[in-house]
Structures are given as C-alpha cells and as structure tokens.
C-alpha cells in the first residue's frame, strides 16, 4: 500500500507538470495493481487517493484549457466503477485478492507435488514420474503419493486418476491426495484402498469416483504386491524378452460401490527390470480401441526404455498426442 501511495503521489506531480506525458488515465494503474494484491481496507485507501489525484489533475487541466469538465467526470466515474467491479470479481469465490488467491492455489499444488515426489531410493533403485494436464494448466486430476519406510527398505506408491480433467478435477485431486497422504504407510494396501473408497463415497462431487493402482515393494528382495482399483493395468519390463508384460491385477474403481473387491498380484523385480504405471489418458484416443492403445504404449515405451532410463517418463508422454484427458506416467526400476 505504501508503495502504491508513493506511485500515486509521483503520478500526480508528473501529471500536474507534464499532462501530455502523464494524463489522467494513468491513475488507473495503481488501482488495478491494488485490486489484484491488496485486501479491502488498504485497497480503499489506494482507491480514494488515486481517484482524488485523478480529480485534481483533471480539474487543473480543465481550468487551464477552459474545456468542459464532463469528459473528466465521466472518466472518473467509469474508472471507479470498473476498478470496483474488477476488485469484487477477483474475490468472488476465494474472498482473496487475485494474486493472493493464485498464490494459495500454487502453494497447494506445490504441496501436492511434494507429496508425490518419490524419496531418494537406495541403489540400484530409481524412480521417475511425469504429469501433463489436458488443459495445459498446472492442475490435473492425475496425481501420485509415495512413502518410504523409516528403515528405507519398503517403498509404497499409489497413482490415482480422479474422474474429470484439468482444473475441475485438480481441486478434487487435492482433497483426495491429502487424505491418502495421511494414510499411506499406516494401512495395508487393501485397507488404504477401502479408506479411499469410503472417502469418495462421502463426497458430494458430481463425478465422485477415481481409479488407482497401488504398489508396495521390498527394496531388498525386489518382491512387490500390486493392487488395482479400476486402473489401466501396470506394465512389467522383462529383461530377457526386452518387452513390457501386462499385469493381471484388477478391481472396481473407487467411489462406486460400498464394498469393492480388489484383486492383487505379486512378483519379484530382478535387476534390470521395472514397473510402469500410467493413467488412461496415455492410451485412450478416439480413433483407436483401448487394446490398441495399450499395444502402442508397450511398443513405444520399449523403444524409449532401450534408449535409457533418464527422462524416460517425459519421453513417453512427449509421444502421446494431445487429448482431452490428463496424462501421467510413473516408472520404478531396479537398474544395475
């Protein structure tokens, strides 16, 4: 507020001495900035000072040029009304100035991303993920939550796809991610899925369901357990065959039935092998079936895997055509 007051005073001095360079219209600038970053009371101070300074400048100009004051009065009224409408619109939903509201959303997004960051894994384990929103925004309905046990020997991850896309699904994913972040590592896989299912059933969302795939893995032996809740099947890299095998674990999506059944699968990742999880936006397209999309992903990701693990998730998504759904890829590898 203090900075904007100094700006108003400076503009007034320049406008009184060099009106051609600083006309009365420039006083809209501190009003716009104030409407974006200030709360109600400091904004009203800036509004009063700006409009007052604009009025002084307009009156002086009118007296010097002996022109009608109607134009200046009309401009001041329109200016005040436009800024007030802009100010109220920026607070219509959050009650915060536009910049502060955006900052709050950005902080929530950062917390969501931090929650989904895989902790540093002991060699030879490596993990990476990549997410893209369908609308090109920073918010998406696809997210991941990960947890590494205190002794560093057990890793647990869950990839979730909330029904919907872009910002609309992003707000719902923030809620579900917060719930899962508080439970992962404290419940067994079946219990975690059941808790997430109950959470979604209690919500009043228009489309209140989500798909998820969960993995727990012993980083010492490589033994893993997969639990699938209506999610596209996980892929397992077979070192000998140099190809991705489709996992068979299946289950009902979360938030659909009171007591869904989740069928698990298990196996062992040997050195040189990997697990890949992804959301349906990666394989679904209007001009092909799901099976065709899955075969495409197996072939393309095999080519990319052979080219190197670094940046693998990003490279796979770069070959996915822009669609109307969010896309995410998560890969865990036991690399020699």
N, C-alpha and C positions, 0 to 999 in steps of 0.2 A: 504494500500500500504506500509506504514511504517513497519507494522508487517511482511509482506511478504519479504521486503528488508532485515530485520534482519534475517529471516529464511534463505534466500539465502546466506548471509554472513556466518552464522553459518554452513550451509551445506558445503560451500566452505572450511572453516577452517578444518572441520572434514574430508572432502574428501582428502585434501592435506596431512593430517597426518595419517589417517586411511582409506585408499581407499577400503580395503576389506570390511569394515563395511558400508562405505558410497560411493558407486560407482557413476559414472557419471549419471546413470539412475535416481537417487533420485531427480535430478533437475527438473524432470517433475512434481513433486508435487506442488511447488509454482506456476508453470504455469497453472496447472489445476484449482487450487483454484482461482487464479487471473482471469482466463477466466470465472469463474462462478459468481464472486462477483464484479469485477471492470469494470468501463467504459473504453472507448478506450484508452485515454492518459495514465492513471495510469497503465493500463494493458501493454501497450507498454514499459513502464519503467521496469516493472517486467520481461517482456519477454526478453528485452535486457540484463538486469542484470543476469537473470537465464541462458540464453544461453551463455553469456560471462563467467560466473562462471563455467559452464559445460565445456566450451572450455579450460579454464585454467587447470581444473582438468584433462581433457583428455590428454592435451599436456604434463603435468607433468608425468602422468602415462606412456605415450608413450616413453618419454625420459628415464625414469628410467628403463623400461623393454625392451627398444630398439625393440618395436614391431611396426607394420605398423600403420600408422595414418588413414588408410582407414576406419577401423571399427568405430573409434571415429567420424570421419567426417560424415559418413553415419548416425550414430545415431543422431548427432546434427541436420542434415538436416531433417530427418524423424520427430524428436521431434518438431522442429519449425513448420513444415507443419501440423502435427497432431493437435497441440495446436491451430494454426490459424484456421483450419477448425472447430474444436470444438467451438472456440470462436464465429465464424461467424454463426454457426448453432444455437447456443443458443440465438442469436439475430435475427434470420431470419424473425420472424413475429412481435415481440413486439419492437425490437430495444434496449431492455434492457438486461443486463446480466441475465443468467438463474435464479439465486437466487432472483434478484430484480423483474423479471417478475412474478415468482411464488408468491412472497410476495404481489405484486399488485393484483393478482387474489385472493389470500387468503383474502386480505382486502375487495375486492368486495364481496366475499362470506360471510364474516362476516357482512357486511352492509345489504346484502340480508336477512340473518338470523335474524338480529336485527329488520329489518323492519317487519318480520313475527312473531316476538315474541308477544304473547298476553300480553297486560299490566296487571298489578296486578288488579284483579277483587274484588269487594266487596263481602263479604259472603252473601249468600251461593253459589255464582257462582264460578266455577272452569273450567279451560280450559287446554288442552294439545295437543301437536301435535308430529308427528314423520315422518321422511322422509328417504328413502333409495334410493340410485342411483342403476340403473341396472348394471352399470359397476364397482361398488364398489368405485367410486371416491367421492369427496366431492361436486361435482357439479351435479345438476339434473334439469330436466325440470319442476318438480313439486315445487311449492312454495306457500306461504301464505302471505297476507298483512292484518294487523289488525289496527284498530283505536278506541280509547276510547274517547268519548266526554269530553270536559273540565270539565263538571259537574259530570262526572263519572256515568251517568245514561244510556247512549246509547253506545252500542258496535256494531262495524261494522267489518266484516271479509270477505275475499274472498280467496278461494282456487283455484289455476289455474294449469292446466296441458298443457304445451306447447308441440306441436307435436314434437316427436323425443324422444331421450333418452340420458342420460349421459352428457358428456362434450359438445357435439354439441348443445343439447337443453339447456344446462346450460347457455351458453353465450346469447342465445335469451331470456331466462327467466330473466336474469339480466336486460336487456333493458326494458322488459315489466313490471317487478317489480318496476323499477324506475319510469315509467310512472304512474302506479297505485298508488304507494306510495305518489305521489304528488297530486293525485286527490281524494283518498278515504277520506271521511269525508266532502268533499266540494261539492259533487254532489249526487243527489238521486240515488238509485240503477239502475234505467233504464238509467239515464244519464251516470253513471260510466261505465256500460256495453257498451253503444253506443260509448263512448270515447275510450274504449279499442278496440272495433271493428274497429273504424276508424284508430287507431294507427297501428293495424296489417295489414290493407289494404294498408297502405302507405309503408310497409316494402318490401324488395326485397328478403325475405327468400325463400328458395326452398319449404319449407312446412310452409307457413305463417299463420297457424291457431292454435287456442287453445280452450280448454274447460274451463269453470269456473262455480263456484257456489258461490253465494253471500248471506250473511245474515245480516240483521240489527235486533237488539233485544233491547227492553226496559228492562233494568235490574231491574226496579221497579215492573213492572206488569208481565214480562215474555213474553209479546207479541213479536212475530217475523214475519219477512217477508223474504221469500226465493226467490231468482231469479236464474234460472238455464240457462246456455248457453251451451247446448250440453254435459253437465257433467253427470256422473252417479248420480242417484237420491240420495238425502240425506236420512238418516235414523233417525227416531224419537223414542226414548225409551219411551215405555208406562209403567208407574209404575204398573198399575192394572194388565195388561196382562203379565208383565215381558218379553217383547219381543220388537223387533225393527220393526216399521212400515215404509213402503216405502212412501216417499213424492211424490206428483204428479206434482210438477213444472217441466216444460220442456222448451226447447228453442233451437235455432240454435247455433252452435259453432261460436266463434268469428273469424273474418277474412275470412268468407266465402261469405257473401252477404253484399250489401251496407246498407240495412235497415232490419236487422233481427228482429224477434219478440221474446220477452222474456216473458213467462207466469209465473206469480208469484203465490205463495201460502203463506198462513199465518196461524198462530195458536198461542197458548199460552203454554209455558213450565211451568208446575206446579212443585212444589217441588218434588224432586226425579226423575225428567225426564231429558232427554239430547238430544242433536242433534249430529249426526256424519256425517262428510263429508270425502270423500276418492277419490282417483284417480283410473282410470280404471286398472292400474297395480295391484291393490289389488284383483280384482275379475276376471280378464281375464286370461285364460290359454288355451293352445292349445287342451287339452283333455276334455274340458267342455264348455258349452254354457255360455253366459253372465248371463242368468236367473239362471243357476245352480250355478255360481259363487256368484251371489247376495244372493241366499238362504244360501250358505255356510257361507258368511260373517254375515248374520243375526244370524245364529245359533252359530257360533264361538264367535262373539262379545257379544252375550247374555251371554254365559258362562263366558267370561272374565269380563263382567260388573258386574256380580253377585259376582265375586271373589274380587272386589274392584276397585275403580277409579284410585288409584295411579298406574302410569305406564301402564295404560290401552292401550294407543296408541302403545307403544312399544311392549306390549304383543301380540296385534293383528297382528302387522307386523311380529313378530317372527314366527307366524304360517302361513305366506304367503310364498309359495315356491318361490325360486329364479327364476325369469323370465327374459325376455328381455325388460322390461319396468320399469321406475321409479315408486316408490310407496310412497304414502303419506296418512296419516290419521289425521284428525282434529276433536276433540271432545269438545263440550261445554256442561257443566252440571249445573243444578240448584239443588244442593245436600243439603239435610237437615243436 
